[in-house]
Amino acid sequence: MNHIFYIMGKSSSGKDTIYKKLLESDALLPLVLYTTRPMRENEQEGREYHFTDRKGFEEKLASGTVIEERTYDTVYGDWTYFTCSDNIDLEKGNYLGIGTLESFVKINAFFGSERVIPVYIEVDDGIRLIRAVEREMREEKPKYTELCRRFIADSEDFSEEKLKEAGIERRFSNSGTFEECFSQVEEYIRSIL
């Protein structure tokens, strides 16, 4: 049986780096979500996200292929992120996805817990904040206000109560070295494949 390994964690936990490195092998197909937010520097259509606009989102919604969607009221306006069933075919192989706890819960409900495997990355909040600021400083136009909004929202979105309700038991700490965390995640996924 093929699976969807779903990476999640608070912002700046290292989940994007882990996701990209895991995709370097041929064992996992990328589960690419959609978003209405603007593309960041160094992002590419179809790699990080499928970038669309509000009209594109509404068309997908009308087609009945949207599994889950979230809209965030950001300092730059509403940004919607969503997953569509039309780009997931579990007959083709195992997928690797990345997203929020909320999106995991809905994808898990759609495909079933025997197919959707959570991979929760956690990092000390102080380390996360430093990483987030350093990453934003590299942007041509840093969005510090949005960084702060995301950081604060993560406390509620990934509360211990919500993690427990979602059935998240296994956690991977990325507060030490990246290599150590990545190795543990990779070994875990291989044990299921």
Number of C-alpha atoms within 10 A of each C-alpha: 9 17 22 26 23 23 22 25 23 24 22 24 24 22 22 17 12 21 18 14 12 19 14 10 9 8 14 20 21 21 23 22 20 23 24 20 19 12 15 11 10 7 11 12 12 13 13 20 19 17 19 17 14 13 10 14 20 11 12 15 16 10 11 11 14 18 17 18 18 14 13 13 10 14 12 12 10 13 17 18 22 22 25 20 14 12 12 17 13 15 9 9 14 22 21 23 23 24 19 19 24 18 20 23 18 16 21 19 12 14 15 13 15 11 17 22 20 24 24 22 23 22 19 12 16 10 14 20 18 11 16 19 16 12 13 15 13 10 12 9 10 13 14 13 12 14 20 14 13 18 18 13 14 16 12 11 17 18 13 12 10 14 15 11 10 16 11 15 10 10 15 18 19 21 18 11 9 13 11 13 19 22 12 14 21 13 11 14 17 10 8 10 12
